[in-house]
């Protein structure tokens, strides 16, 4: 396997699209490629491992910013496993909070779904009535809600 590869070979090696490689390069997650005289991009073999790292982090829910922090820490001699563990625990807490939010949304949607038999004119739709009512309540301030 060559130690230098074109963007197409890198994309295949890392199982990502060429557009993704360009995107990660623009975002600073991947070092800019060297260029040939004919302007072809050339990447070192390590770029494939870095791209796989980025994709794995994304699949675990890490943002590109968080992924950059992991990459930076992985090259920081003063960083420790505790730094990585802390960031991982922060992501776990974030995911748990999002799951709780999704659970509340699901329950509310299931209740709305149960309130509608799916027959009749749209003007009588309890789901739309609930959404209109929620929108009107959402436009009030916290002070107005606490006074009622």
N, CA, C and O of each residue as an XYZ file, in Angstrom:
592
protein
N       0.845     -1.179      0.000
C       0.000      0.000      0.000
C       0.893      1.244      0.000
O       1.853      1.330      0.765
N       0.566      2.195     -0.858
C       1.412      3.391     -0.933
C       1.291      4.236      0.327
O       0.272      4.202      1.017
N       2.350      4.999      0.621
C       2.318      5.860      1.801
C       1.682      7.205      1.482
O       1.385      7.980      2.391
N       1.471      7.490      0.198
C       0.818      8.717     -0.253
C      -0.310      8.286     -1.190
O      -0.138      7.377     -2.002
N      -1.461      8.943     -1.072
C      -2.572      8.558     -1.944
C      -3.381      9.779     -2.379
O      -3.364     10.828     -1.736
N      -4.081      9.602     -3.480
C      -4.957     10.659     -3.991
C      -6.229     10.699     -3.149
O      -6.472      9.815     -2.328
N      -7.027     11.725     -3.363
C      -8.253     11.883     -2.593
C      -9.228     10.728     -2.842
O      -9.923     10.289     -1.926
N      -9.276     10.244     -4.072
C     -10.161      9.125     -4.389
C      -9.762      7.854     -3.653
O     -10.612      7.144     -3.114
N      -8.477      7.577     -3.636
C      -7.988      6.384     -2.924
C      -8.182      6.546     -1.423
O      -8.529      5.589     -0.732
N      -7.960      7.754     -0.918
C      -8.170      8.008      0.503
C      -9.631      7.803      0.871
O      -9.940      7.188      1.892
N     -10.525      8.318      0.042
C     -11.962      8.164      0.301
C     -12.330      6.686      0.382
O     -13.069      6.269      1.274
N     -11.814      5.909     -0.544
C     -12.092      4.469     -0.545
C     -11.490      3.791      0.690
O     -12.142      2.975      1.342
N     -10.259      4.136      0.995
C      -9.546      3.549      2.135
C     -10.260      3.855      3.457
O     -10.331      2.995      4.335
N     -10.783      5.065      3.599
C     -11.412      5.491      4.851
C     -12.923      5.296      4.843
O     -13.580      5.534      5.857
N     -13.482      4.868      3.717
C     -14.928      4.652      3.566
C     -15.724      5.936      3.821
O     -16.729      5.931      4.531
N     -15.256      7.021      3.232
C     -15.957      8.305      3.292
C     -16.013      8.870      1.875
O     -15.313      8.394      0.981
N     -16.838      9.876      1.681
C     -16.932     10.491      0.363
C     -15.812     11.513      0.168
O     -15.216     11.999      1.130
N     -15.548     11.819     -1.075
C     -14.566     12.850     -1.397
C     -15.024     14.188     -0.827
O     -14.213     14.962     -0.320
N     -16.320     14.457     -0.912
C     -16.860     15.702     -0.349
C     -16.613     15.783      1.155
O     -16.325     16.858      1.680
N     -16.726     14.652      1.848
C     -16.455     14.641      3.288
C     -15.006     15.003      3.572
O     -14.716     15.762      4.496
N     -14.112     14.461      2.780
C     -12.690     14.770      2.966
C     -12.452     16.262      2.792
O     -11.772     16.889      3.604
N     -13.005     16.820      1.747
C     -12.854     18.264      1.511
C     -13.457     19.068      2.663
O     -12.883     20.063      3.107
N     -14.617     18.626      3.139
C     -15.282     19.301      4.259
C     -14.413     19.270      5.506
O     -14.214     20.304      6.144
N     -13.889     18.091      5.866
C     -13.041     17.970      7.058
C     -11.768     18.796      6.911
O     -11.252     19.335      7.889
N     -11.275     18.888      5.699
C     -10.096     19.710      5.446
C     -10.426     21.188      5.700
O      -9.666     21.892      6.365
N     -11.560     21.648      5.168
C     -11.970     23.045      5.376
C     -12.208     23.343      6.846
O     -11.922     24.450      7.301
N     -12.726     22.379      7.601
C     -13.018     22.564      9.027
C     -11.790     22.382      9.908
O     -11.873     22.569     11.122
N     -10.657     22.023      9.324
C      -9.421     21.897     10.082
C      -9.261     20.572     10.806
O      -8.363     20.433     11.637
N     -10.104     19.604     10.513
C      -9.968     18.286     11.134
C      -8.942     17.421     10.409
O      -8.414     16.459     10.967
N      -8.678     17.772      9.189
C      -7.719     17.042      8.374
C      -6.756     18.068      7.789
O      -7.178     19.095      7.258
N      -5.487     17.789      7.887
C      -4.479     18.725      7.375
C      -4.654     18.898      5.873
O      -4.985     17.945      5.169
N      -4.435     20.101      5.388
C      -4.537     20.314      3.941
C      -3.572     19.398      3.194
O      -2.455     19.142      3.641
N      -4.027     18.922      2.066
C      -3.223     17.990      1.280
C      -2.115     18.714      0.535
O      -2.228     19.884      0.171
N      -1.052     17.972      0.326
C      -0.013     18.462     -0.582
C      -0.598     18.389     -1.991
O      -1.533     17.628     -2.238
N      -0.061     19.160     -2.892
C      -0.575     19.179     -4.266
C       0.527     18.807     -5.252
O       1.693     19.164     -5.079
N       0.125     18.089     -6.276
C       1.057     17.780     -7.357
C       1.114     18.984     -8.296
O       0.368     19.949     -8.130
N       1.992     18.916     -9.266
C       2.089     19.992    -10.247
C       0.780     20.153    -11.017
O       0.435     21.255    -11.445
N       0.057     19.048    -11.190
C      -1.217     19.112    -11.901
C      -2.387     19.352    -10.935
O      -3.549     19.189    -11.309
N      -2.073     19.740     -9.693
C      -3.033     20.148     -8.664
C      -3.836     19.001     -8.049
O      -4.882     19.243     -7.447
N      -3.368     17.761     -8.189
C      -4.014     16.644     -7.496
C      -3.632     16.687     -6.028
O      -2.489     16.983     -5.678
N      -4.594     16.392     -5.181
C      -4.314     16.334     -3.751
C      -3.646     15.005     -3.419
O      -4.032     13.953     -3.930
N      -2.646     15.073     -2.562
C      -1.953     13.868     -2.099
C      -1.975     13.839     -0.577
O      -1.598     14.806      0.085
N      -2.417     12.727     -0.046
C      -2.568     12.579      1.406
C      -1.667     11.471      1.928
O      -1.434     10.475      1.243
N      -1.161     11.649      3.144
C      -0.372     10.565      3.758
C      -1.304      9.438      4.216
O      -2.498      9.654      4.421
N      -0.759      8.269      4.369
C      -1.517      7.098      4.797
C      -2.242      7.351      6.122
O      -3.347      6.851      6.329
N      -1.626      8.123      7.015
C      -2.227      8.401      8.328
C      -3.566      9.124      8.208
O      -4.381      9.078      9.130
N      -3.797      9.786      7.087
C      -5.049     10.518      6.906
C      -6.247      9.580      6.931
O      -7.319      9.961      7.401
N      -6.081      8.362      6.435
C      -7.182      7.389      6.443
C      -7.558      7.026      7.883
O      -8.740      6.955      8.218
N      -6.567      6.800      8.721
C      -6.836      6.483     10.126
C      -7.524      7.657     10.809
O      -8.445      7.464     11.603
N      -7.085      8.861     10.506
C      -7.692     10.056     11.096
C      -9.149     10.192     10.663
O     -10.008     10.525     11.479
N      -9.432      9.941      9.397
C     -10.809     10.009      8.904
C     -11.687      8.942      9.556
O     -12.836      9.214      9.903
N     -11.160      7.745      9.724
C     -11.934      6.688     10.403
C     -12.217      7.090     11.847
O     -13.308      6.837     12.358
N     -11.253      7.706     12.499
C     -11.438      8.218     13.867
C     -12.588      9.230     13.888
O     -13.477      9.151     14.736
N     -12.564     10.172     12.956
C     -13.601     11.205     12.886
C     -14.970     10.568     12.691
O     -15.927     10.940     13.371
N     -15.073      9.616     11.775
C     -16.362      8.963     11.509
C     -16.843      8.175     12.731
O     -18.032      8.206     13.050
N     -15.947      7.477     13.411
C     -16.348      6.731     14.616
C     -16.856      7.683     15.684
O     -17.867      7.412     16.333
N     -16.163      8.793     15.868
C     -16.595      9.782     16.863
C     -17.968     10.329     16.507
O     -18.823     10.475     17.380
N     -18.186     10.632     15.229
C     -19.500     11.125     14.799
C     -20.573     10.075     15.042
O     -21.670     10.406     15.492
N     -20.276      8.832     14.755
C     -21.250      7.754     14.969
C     -21.610      7.587     16.440
O     -22.684      7.079     16.763
N     -20.729      8.006     17.320
C     -21.002      7.951     18.759
C     -21.679      9.225     19.266
O     -21.965      9.353     20.456
N     -21.930     10.158     18.356
C     -22.659     11.360     18.731
C     -21.813     12.578     19.026
O     -22.347     13.624     19.397
N     -20.508     12.466     18.871
C     -19.643     13.614     19.128
C     -19.756     14.605     17.972
O     -19.813     14.206     16.809
N     -19.787     15.877     18.292
C     -19.805     16.924     17.281
C     -18.422     17.038     16.658
O     -17.456     16.466     17.163
N     -18.332     17.769     15.573
C     -17.014     17.976     14.961
C     -16.095     18.743     15.904
O     -14.893     18.483     15.953
N     -16.654     19.677     16.644
C     -15.854     20.431     17.610
C     -15.320     19.502     18.708
O     -14.150     19.583     19.080
N     -16.176     18.632     19.215
C     -15.748     17.677     20.242
C     -14.710     16.706     19.676
O     -13.752     16.336     20.354
N     -14.917     16.308     18.438
C     -13.967     15.401     17.789
C     -12.608     16.071     17.637
O     -11.571     15.439     17.840
N     -12.617     17.353     17.279
C     -11.358     18.096     17.166
C     -10.649     18.116     18.525
O      -9.429     17.967     18.597
N     -11.427     18.301     19.604
C     -10.825     18.291     20.947
C     -10.168     16.948     21.234
O      -9.072     16.904     21.792
N     -10.826     15.848     20.858
C     -10.232     14.523     21.055
C      -8.938     14.391     20.244
O      -7.926     13.893     20.738
N      -8.993     14.839     19.015
C      -7.795     14.759     18.173
C      -6.667     15.599     18.759
O      -5.515     15.167     18.786
N      -6.996     16.790     19.223
C      -5.980     17.650     19.841
C      -5.399     16.989     21.093
O      -4.185     16.980     21.296
N      -6.283     16.438     21.926
C      -5.818     15.769     23.150
C      -4.935     14.568     22.831
O      -3.965     14.293     23.537
N      -5.282     13.854     21.760
C      -4.506     12.654     21.421
C      -3.070     12.990     21.021
O      -2.200     12.119     21.033
N      -2.824     14.251     20.666
C      -1.463     14.679     20.299
C      -0.835     15.594     21.344
O       0.233     16.165     21.123
N      -1.511     15.727     22.482
C      -1.018     16.599     23.556
C      -0.317     15.741     24.607
O      -0.974     14.964     25.299
N       1.003     15.867     24.737
C       1.739     15.034     25.696
C       1.335     15.276     27.149
O       1.578     14.424     28.003
N       0.728     16.417     27.439
C       0.323     16.686     28.821
C      -1.103     16.197     29.110
O      -1.552     16.262     30.254
N      -1.814     15.713     28.097
C      -3.186     15.217     28.294
C      -3.143     13.852     28.965
O      -2.153     13.124     28.894
N      -4.251     13.535     29.617
C      -4.324     12.241     30.303
C      -5.617     11.513     29.925
O      -6.508     12.069     29.283
N      -5.681     10.265     30.345
C      -6.895      9.485     30.131
C      -8.077     10.147     30.830
O      -9.210     10.052     30.360
N      -7.818     10.813     31.940
C      -8.888     11.498     32.675
C      -9.545     12.573     31.808
O     -10.754     12.787     31.902
N      -8.764     13.246     30.969
C      -9.311     14.262     30.068
C     -10.307     13.637     29.091
O     -11.389     14.177     28.862
N      -9.933     12.510     28.530
C     -10.800     11.812     27.575
C     -12.033     11.267     28.290
O     -13.148     11.366     27.779
N     -11.830     10.694     29.465
C     -12.950     10.137     30.228
C     -13.951     11.239     30.599
O     -15.162     11.027     30.528
N     -13.449     12.408     30.993
C     -14.341     13.515     31.347
C     -15.199     13.917     30.151
O     -16.406     14.116     30.289
N     -14.584     14.036     28.993
C     -15.319     14.411     27.786
C     -16.339     13.345     27.409
O     -17.433     13.659     26.939
N     -15.978     12.092     27.616
C     -16.896     10.995     27.327
C     -18.088     11.029     28.283
O     -19.229     10.830     27.864
N     -17.829     11.276     29.549
C     -18.923     11.366     30.520
C     -19.839     12.550     30.228
O     -21.053     12.462     30.413
N     -19.257     13.656     29.773
C     -20.073     14.816     29.383
C     -21.003     14.440     28.234
O     -22.169     14.835     28.223
N     -20.492     13.680     27.269
C     -21.314     13.260     26.129
C     -22.408     12.302     26.588
O     -23.540     12.382     26.111
N     -22.084     11.403     27.505
C     -23.092     10.478     28.043
C     -24.215     11.264     28.711
O     -25.390     10.967     28.497
N     -23.867     12.258     29.514
C     -24.877     13.089     30.182
C     -25.727     13.831     29.155
O     -26.944     13.934     29.308
N     -25.088     14.343     28.115
C     -25.808     15.041     27.048
C     -26.789     14.101     26.352
O     -27.938     14.469     26.110
N     -26.345     12.909     26.036
C     -27.210     11.934     25.360
C     -28.368     11.540     26.260
O     -29.503     11.428     25.796
N     -28.096     11.328     27.542
C     -29.185     10.981     28.474
C     -30.223     12.101     28.552
O     -31.424     11.834     28.594
N     -29.764     13.346     28.571
C     -30.693     14.479     28.604
C     -31.527     14.523     27.326
O     -32.732     14.766     27.372
N     -30.883     14.288     26.196
C     -31.627     14.274     24.926
C     -32.620     13.121     24.888
O     -33.723     13.264     24.360
N     -32.227     11.969     25.451
C     -33.142     10.823     25.493
C     -34.361     11.145     26.352
O     -35.483     10.782     25.999
N     -34.148     11.824     27.477
C     -35.268     12.217     28.329
C     -36.189     13.176     27.579
O     -37.411     13.050     27.644
N     -35.595     14.136     26.867
C     -36.390     15.059     26.057
C     -37.178     14.308     24.991
O     -38.361     14.577     24.782
N     -36.526     13.374     24.323
C     -37.212     12.580     23.303
C     -38.336     11.749     23.914
O     -39.394     11.589     23.305
N     -38.113     11.224     25.108
C     -39.160     10.465     25.793
C     -40.376     11.332     26.078
O     -41.511     10.892     25.894
N     -40.147     12.564     26.527
C     -41.262     13.490     26.773
C     -41.996     13.826     25.475
O     -43.225     13.873     25.439
N     -41.223     14.060     24.406
C     -41.841     14.364     23.108
C     -42.669     13.185     22.615
O     -43.782     13.362     22.119
N     -42.122     11.988     22.755
C     -42.833     10.789     22.319
C     -44.142     10.627     23.076
O     -45.182     10.355     22.475
N     -44.094     10.792     24.381
C     -45.308     10.658     25.198
C     -46.356     11.685     24.774
O     -47.531     11.346     24.631
N     -45.940     12.935     24.572
C     -46.878     13.981     24.154
C     -47.464     13.674     22.783
O     -48.661     13.857     22.565
N     -46.631     13.210     21.857
C     -47.127     12.875     20.523
C     -48.066     11.683     20.554
O     -49.065     11.659     19.836
N     -47.755     10.697     21.379
C     -48.656      9.540     21.507
C     -50.014      9.959     22.056
O     -51.047      9.453     21.618
N     -50.012     10.889     23.019
C     -51.281     11.392     23.548
C     -52.058     12.138     22.470
O     -53.271     11.969     22.343
N     -51.355     12.968     21.692
C     -52.018     13.664     20.592
C     -52.573     12.673     19.575
O     -53.694     12.837     19.093
N     -51.794     11.652     19.251
C     -52.231     10.640     18.298
C     -53.501      9.945     18.795
O     -54.427      9.701     18.022
N     -53.532      9.633     20.084
C     -54.707      8.965     20.659
C     -55.937      9.859     20.655
O     -57.064      9.364     20.627
N     -55.731     11.180     20.682
C     -56.863     12.105     20.746
C     -57.574     12.259     19.409
O     -58.665     12.827     19.358
N     -56.986     11.772     18.337
C     -57.549     11.968     17.000
C     -57.919     10.632     16.376
O     -57.102      9.713     16.313
N     -59.178     10.534     15.909
C     -59.608      9.291     15.265
C     -59.252      9.261     13.776
O     -59.433      8.238     13.116
N     -58.745     10.383     13.246
C     -58.315     10.412     11.857
C     -59.442     10.546     10.858
O     -59.222     10.386      9.658
N     -60.652     10.839     11.328
C     -61.798     10.987     10.431
C     -62.404     12.373     10.599
O     -62.339     12.961     11.679
N     -62.993     12.891      9.525
C     -63.695     14.162      9.591
C     -62.875     15.306      9.046
O     -61.744     15.121      8.596
N     -63.457     16.490      9.092
C     -62.783     17.669      8.530
C     -61.593     18.101      9.385
O     -61.555     17.889     10.597
N     -60.643     18.703      8.717
C     -59.409     19.125      9.386
C     -59.668     20.169     10.466
O     -58.919     20.252     11.440
N     -60.718     20.963     10.303
C     -61.038     22.000     11.292
C     -61.351     21.431     12.663
O     -61.275     22.140     13.667
N     -61.704     20.145     12.708
C     -62.017     19.487     13.987
C     -60.856     18.653     14.515
O     -61.039     17.871     15.447
N     -59.685     18.800     13.947
C     -58.542     17.959     14.320
C     -58.001     18.363     15.693
O     -57.516     19.481     15.862
N     -58.081     17.455     16.676
C     -57.576     17.786     18.006
C     -56.055     17.973     18.047
O     -55.536     18.671     18.918
N     -55.352     17.351     17.110
C     -53.897     17.525     17.073
C     -53.568     18.963     16.686
O     -52.750     19.611     17.339
N     -54.203     19.465     15.621
C     -53.973     20.847     15.211
C     -54.408     21.825     16.291
O     -53.730     22.823     16.535
N     -55.548     21.543     16.947
C     -56.016     22.425     18.027
C     -54.988     22.468     19.157
O     -54.717     23.530     19.717
N     -54.428     21.326     19.484
C     -53.423     21.272     20.553
C     -52.170     22.056     20.150
O     -51.591     22.770     20.969
N     -51.755     21.922     18.886
C     -50.571     22.643     18.430
C     -50.810     24.146     18.411
O     -49.919     24.914     18.774
N     -51.974     24.571     18.004
C     -52.308     25.996     18.023
C     -52.314     26.494     19.462
O     -51.784     27.566     19.753
N     -52.911     25.719     20.357
C     -52.943     26.095     21.774
C     -51.551     26.156     22.368
O     -51.249     27.067     23.138
N     -50.683     25.185     22.021
C     -49.304     25.187     22.519
C     -48.539     26.381     21.986
O     -47.738     26.983     22.701
N     -48.789     26.732     20.708
C     -48.091     27.876     20.124
C     -48.506     29.158     20.824
O     -47.674     30.029     21.076
N     -49.800     29.276     21.141
C     -50.268     30.478     21.835
C     -49.694     30.547     23.244
O     -49.297     31.617     23.705
N     -49.649     29.401     23.931
C     -49.063     29.377     25.274
C     -47.566     29.640     25.217
O     -47.013     30.282     26.111
N     -46.907     29.151     24.175
C     -45.466     29.339     24.037
C     -45.084     30.784     23.794
O     -43.937     31.170     24.019
N     -46.039     31.591     23.336
C     -45.713     32.986     23.060
C     -45.840     33.867     24.288
O     -45.509     35.052     24.233
N     -46.320     33.305     25.410
C     -46.411     34.090     26.638
C     -45.074     34.074     27.344
O     -44.255     33.184     27.116
N     -44.850     35.047     28.193
C     -43.606     35.117     28.936
C     -43.707     34.260     30.196
O     -44.800     33.832     30.565
N     -42.601     34.011     30.845
C     -42.605     33.283     32.095
C     -43.426     34.010     33.148
O     -44.126     33.372     33.935
N     -43.351     35.351     33.175
C     -44.111     36.132     34.143
C     -45.604     35.941     33.932
O     -46.353     35.789     34.898
N     -46.049     35.948     32.664
C     -47.457     35.759     32.387
C     -47.924     34.384     32.826
O     -49.038     34.236     33.327
N     -47.070     33.364     32.639
C     -47.455     32.014     33.040
C     -47.558     31.910     34.560
O     -48.456     31.241     35.071
N     -46.665     32.551     35.277
C     -46.684     32.419     36.729
C     -47.824     33.208     37.345
O     -48.233     32.909     38.467
N     -48.360     34.227     36.634
C     -49.478     34.992     37.148
C     -50.795     34.247     36.973
O     -51.748     34.517     37.704
N     -50.873     33.324     36.029
C     -52.153     32.658     35.774
C     -52.409     31.517     36.719
O     -53.447     30.861     36.628
